[in-house]
Amino acid sequence: MTDGLELENAYYMRDPFRDFLAREGVPVYEDMMSADCLTLRLEPWQRVGGLGAYVHIPGRGDFITCYVVEIPPGGALKAERHLYDETMYVLKGRGATTVEVPDGKASFEWGPNSLFAIPLNAPHQIFNGSGSEPARLVGLTSMPIALNLYHSEDFVFDNSFVFRDRVGEARYFRGEGEFREVKPGRHQWETNFVPDLATLDTLQAWPARGAGGRSIAFALADSTLHAHVSEFPQGTYKKAHRRPSEAGIYIFCVSGHGYSLLWEEGESPVDTLRVDWKPGTLFCNGPGEHYHQHFNTATQPSRYLAMGFGNGRYPVLEYKRLQRDGADTSVKLGGRQIEYEDEDLRILALFEQELARRGLDSRMREMVGVR
């Protein structure tokens, strides 16, 4: 009885983001471990325009929200500005985005697998460039922390302050960028717009994560949101690593296909949680302290995009800084990664079975140390 009264008390346990979400009028998917964003059911979105839905996979953390939006043929989303960071990934369709910058306007055209960021609080509008096909995009934002911190929608959505340092160089809106050397697995590509993640050629070797993989992190509009794209070869899988659920990392398949295993310490890695992925699939690093491990079952290299809150340039939170430093260090050395020689042998056996079903060969026995 007491708990019920407390939940109804206007002076107790307020959540402005959840209150805002309840008024949005679009679906909020929260009870699924993965989603196919290309087929996800969307509904008319009065505030934004087009069709939309929020996708809150378990493990998203407290700082970010993810949504899918579809723009009808020849249509456009409503113009808006907001006091939170936003990164967008194009699932299908072609169109353009216009951003107001201090010296005028910047416009760029995007297509499938494009990635772009909206500079903080910059007025912008997104258009579908086709008169016959809808365009569908995924957006990741730090709206939850902004609304819960300020609990003023007027301040968040109707603020005239201009963040000049967030805009970057004009060429960043043209798909050009600058390579920022940090260290393997942490190198950055600074830009505002990536025309096609599937063909991006700035990826760098990441030997610590194994399997001959490559990756590049993005510094998009000097944002506090994280984004990186990783690729690993056919017939291989990456080393398992774990993050706390509050890390809130969303993972999107860009090209290829495969599966990921998720498990907590003490659980069977092959009998707990499994997500099969293909272009359009998204999932999270899992609730709790889940390990997750990615497996390529395609006849080509597979690429995925990972996005979340706090990045290599601006970790924002201390635990983000500590978690990042240990992400590709062995658990035996105090890190969060399981080296191949320490993994459960059932992982390799399952992978070889999956490849055999497809008439493919594994390249992992030598890497794992099994003859």
C-alpha positions in Angstrom: 0.0 0.0 0.0 2.8 2.4 0.9 4.7 1.7 -2.4 1.5 2.6 -4.4 1.1 5.9 -2.5 4.8 6.8 -3.1 4.5 6.1 -6.8 1.6 8.6 -7.1 3.3 11.3 -5.0 4.3 14.2 -7.2 7.2 15.0 -4.8 8.9 11.6 -5.0 10.9 9.7 -7.5 10.3 12.0 -10.5 11.6 11.0 -13.9 11.2 13.8 -16.4 12.5 11.7 -19.3 10.0 8.9 -18.6 7.2 11.5 -18.3 8.2 13.0 -21.7 8.4 9.5 -23.2 4.8 8.7 -22.1 3.5 11.7 -24.1 5.4 11.0 -27.3 2.6 8.8 -28.7 4.8 6.2 -30.4 5.8 2.7 -29.3 8.5 2.1 -26.8 10.1 -1.3 -27.2 11.8 -2.5 -24.0 11.2 -6.2 -23.7 13.4 -7.6 -26.6 17.0 -8.5 -26.6 17.4 -7.4 -30.2 15.4 -5.6 -32.9 15.2 -5.6 -36.7 15.1 -1.9 -37.3 14.2 -2.4 -41.0 10.9 -4.2 -40.2 10.1 -2.7 -36.8 6.5 -1.4 -36.5 6.4 2.4 -36.3 3.5 4.8 -35.7 2.8 8.5 -36.6 5.1 10.8 -34.5 3.4 14.2 -34.0 6.4 15.9 -32.4 9.1 14.8 -34.9 7.1 14.1 -38.0 7.1 10.8 -40.0 6.7 7.5 -38.2 8.7 6.5 -35.2 9.4 4.3 -32.2 11.8 4.1 -29.3 14.0 1.0 -28.9 15.3 0.5 -25.4 17.1 -2.8 -25.4 18.1 -4.1 -21.9 21.6 -2.9 -21.1 21.1 0.6 -22.6 22.1 2.3 -19.4 20.7 5.6 -18.0 22.2 8.2 -20.3 21.0 7.4 -23.8 17.9 6.7 -25.8 17.6 5.1 -29.2 14.8 5.6 -31.8 13.9 4.6 -35.3 12.2 7.1 -37.6 10.8 6.8 -41.1 10.3 9.7 -43.5 7.6 9.2 -46.1 8.5 9.6 -49.8 9.0 13.3 -50.6 8.6 14.2 -46.9 10.7 15.8 -44.2 10.9 15.7 -40.4 10.1 18.8 -38.5 12.8 21.3 -38.0 14.2 21.2 -34.4 17.0 22.0 -32.1 17.9 20.4 -28.7 20.3 20.7 -25.9 21.6 17.1 -26.2 23.9 15.2 -28.5 22.5 13.2 -31.4 24.1 10.7 -33.8 22.1 9.2 -36.7 22.7 6.1 -38.8 20.9 5.6 -42.1 19.2 2.2 -42.5 17.7 2.7 -46.0 16.8 5.5 -48.4 18.5 8.7 -49.5 18.0 12.2 -48.5 19.6 15.4 -47.1 20.1 17.2 -43.8 20.4 20.9 -43.4 22.1 22.3 -40.3 22.2 26.0 -39.3 25.7 27.0 -38.3 27.0 30.3 -37.1 28.0 31.4 -40.6 24.9 30.2 -42.5 23.8 26.7 -43.4 25.5 23.4 -44.0 23.8 20.8 -46.1 24.8 17.3 -47.0 23.2 14.3 -48.8 23.2 10.9 -47.3 22.4 7.3 -48.3 22.4 3.8 -46.9 25.0 3.2 -44.1 25.7 7.0 -43.7 26.5 8.2 -40.2 26.2 11.8 -39.1 26.0 13.9 -36.0 23.9 17.0 -35.3 26.1 19.6 -33.5 24.8 20.4 -30.0 21.7 22.7 -30.1 22.1 23.4 -33.8 18.8 24.0 -35.7 18.4 21.2 -38.3 16.0 19.5 -40.6 16.1 16.1 -42.3 14.6 15.4 -45.7 13.8 12.3 -47.8 15.3 12.7 -51.2 13.1 10.1 -52.9 9.6 10.8 -54.2 8.7 7.0 -54.2 10.6 5.3 -51.4 10.6 5.9 -47.6 13.8 6.6 -45.7 14.5 5.0 -42.4 17.1 6.1 -39.9 18.2 5.3 -36.3 19.0 8.0 -33.9 20.9 7.8 -30.6 20.8 10.7 -28.2 21.7 11.8 -24.7 18.2 13.1 -24.2 17.6 11.1 -20.9 20.4 12.8 -19.0 19.5 16.3 -20.4 15.8 16.1 -19.4 16.5 14.5 -16.0 19.3 17.0 -15.2 17.4 20.2 -16.2 13.8 18.9 -15.9 12.8 21.8 -18.2 11.6 21.0 -21.7 11.7 24.6 -22.7 15.3 24.9 -21.8 16.2 21.7 -23.7 14.2 22.3 -26.8 13.9 26.1 -27.0 17.4 27.4 -26.1 19.1 29.9 -28.4 22.6 29.4 -27.2 25.1 28.6 -30.0 27.9 26.1 -29.4 30.3 27.4 -31.9 33.1 24.9 -31.0 30.8 21.9 -31.8 30.3 22.7 -35.5 33.8 21.9 -36.7 35.2 22.7 -40.1 32.9 23.1 -43.1 34.6 20.2 -44.8 33.4 17.9 -42.0 29.9 18.2 -43.4 31.1 17.1 -46.9 32.3 13.7 -45.6 35.9 14.8 -45.2 37.7 14.3 -41.9 41.0 14.2 -40.0 42.7 11.1 -38.6 43.6 11.5 -34.9 46.3 9.0 -33.8 45.7 7.7 -30.3 46.7 4.0 -30.0 45.5 0.7 -31.6 41.8 0.3 -31.0 41.4 3.9 -30.0 42.3 5.9 -33.2 39.7 8.5 -34.2 38.3 9.8 -37.4 37.1 13.4 -36.8 34.2 14.6 -38.9 30.5 15.3 -38.8 29.4 13.0 -41.7 30.5 9.6 -42.9 29.0 8.9 -46.4 29.1 5.1 -46.1 30.3 3.0 -43.2 30.3 -0.2 -45.3 33.1 1.2 -47.6 34.9 3.5 -45.2 38.7 2.8 -45.6 40.1 4.6 -42.5 39.8 1.5 -40.3 43.0 0.6 -38.4 44.4 -2.7 -37.1 43.2 -3.7 -33.6 45.4 -6.7 -32.7 44.4 -6.8 -29.0 40.8 -7.8 -29.9 42.0 -10.6 -32.1 40.9 -12.3 -35.4 42.7 -9.8 -37.6 40.1 -7.2 -36.9 40.2 -3.5 -37.7 38.3 -0.5 -36.2 38.1 3.3 -36.1 36.4 5.5 -33.5 34.6 8.6 -34.5 34.8 12.1 -33.1 31.5 13.4 -34.5 30.7 17.1 -34.0 32.9 17.1 -30.8 30.1 15.1 -29.2 30.1 13.2 -25.9 28.5 10.3 -27.6 30.6 7.3 -28.6 30.7 5.7 -32.0 33.1 3.2 -33.6 32.9 0.8 -36.5 34.7 -2.6 -36.4 35.3 -5.2 -39.1 36.6 -8.8 -38.7 37.4 -11.3 -41.4 35.3 -14.2 -42.7 35.8 -17.4 -40.7 36.8 -15.6 -37.5 35.4 -14.3 -34.2 36.5 -11.7 -31.8 37.6 -12.1 -28.2 34.9 -11.9 -25.5 34.8 -8.8 -23.3 32.4 -7.4 -20.9 30.9 -4.1 -19.9 28.6 -3.1 -17.0 25.0 -2.6 -18.2 25.3 1.1 -17.4 27.9 1.3 -20.2 24.9 1.4 -22.5 26.4 0.4 -25.9 24.1 -0.2 -28.8 25.4 -2.4 -31.6 24.2 -2.3 -35.2 25.1 -4.7 -38.0 26.4 -2.7 -41.0 27.4 -5.5 -43.4 27.8 -9.3 -43.4 26.0 -11.5 -40.8 26.7 -13.6 -37.8 25.8 -13.9 -34.1 26.8 -12.8 -30.7 26.9 -14.7 -27.4 26.1 -12.9 -24.1 26.6 -14.4 -20.7 27.6 -13.5 -17.1 30.4 -14.9 -15.0 29.5 -18.5 -14.1 27.0 -19.0 -16.9 27.5 -21.2 -20.0 28.6 -19.0 -22.9 26.8 -21.1 -25.4 23.5 -21.7 -23.6 22.6 -18.3 -22.1 21.8 -15.5 -24.6 22.4 -15.4 -28.3 21.6 -12.7 -30.9 21.7 -13.5 -34.6 22.5 -10.4 -36.6 22.3 -9.1 -40.2 22.0 -5.6 -41.6 19.3 -3.7 -39.7 19.8 -5.7 -36.5 20.5 -3.8 -33.3 21.2 -5.1 -29.8 23.0 -4.1 -26.6 25.9 -5.3 -24.5 23.4 -6.9 -22.2 22.1 -6.2 -18.7 24.3 -6.8 -15.7 28.0 -7.6 -16.2 27.5 -9.6 -19.4 30.4 -10.8 -21.5 29.7 -10.5 -25.2 31.5 -12.1 -28.2 30.9 -11.6 -31.9 31.1 -14.3 -34.6 31.2 -13.9 -38.4 29.3 -16.5 -40.3 29.3 -14.6 -43.6 31.3 -15.2 -46.8 32.8 -11.8 -46.4 34.2 -9.5 -43.6 31.4 -8.3 -41.3 31.2 -4.8 -39.9 29.2 -3.4 -37.0 28.7 0.0 -35.5 28.7 0.5 -31.8 27.3 3.7 -30.2 26.8 4.9 -26.6 27.4 7.6 -24.1 31.0 8.8 -23.2 33.8 8.3 -25.6 37.6 8.2 -25.8 37.8 12.0 -26.1 35.1 12.8 -23.5 34.5 9.8 -21.2 32.5 12.2 -19.0 32.3 9.7 -16.1 35.1 8.1 -14.1 33.9 4.6 -14.6 33.8 5.2 -18.3 37.4 6.1 -18.2 38.3 3.0 -16.2 36.2 0.7 -18.3 37.7 1.9 -21.5 41.3 1.4 -20.3 40.5 -2.3 -19.5 38.3 -3.2 -22.4 41.0 -5.1 -24.3 43.1 -6.2 -21.3 42.9 -9.8 -20.1 40.8 -10.5 -17.0 43.8 -12.2 -15.6 45.5 -8.8 -15.6 42.6 -7.0 -14.1 40.9 -6.1 -17.4 37.6 -7.1 -19.0 38.6 -9.3 -21.9 38.9 -13.1 -22.1 41.9 -14.2 -24.2 41.5 -17.0 -26.8 43.6 -19.4 -24.8 41.3 -18.9 -21.7 37.9 -19.2 -23.4 35.5 -22.1 -23.0 36.2 -24.7 -25.7 32.5 -25.0 -26.4 32.7 -21.5 -28.1 35.0 -22.8 -30.8 33.0 -26.0 -31.3 29.7 -24.1 -31.8 31.4 -21.7 -34.2 32.7 -24.6 -36.3 29.3 -26.2 -36.4 27.7 -22.9 -37.6 30.2 -22.5 -40.4 29.9 -26.2 -41.4 26.2 -25.7 -41.8 27.0 -23.0 -44.4 29.8 -24.9 -46.1 32.5 -22.6 -44.7 35.8 -23.2 -42.9 37.0 -21.7 -39.6 40.3 -19.9 -39.3 40.2 -19.9 -35.5 42.0 -23.2 -34.4 45.5 -21.7 -34.6 44.4 -18.5 -32.9 42.7 -20.3 -30.1 45.5 -22.8 -29.8 43.5 -26.0 -30.6 44.7 -28.6 -33.0 
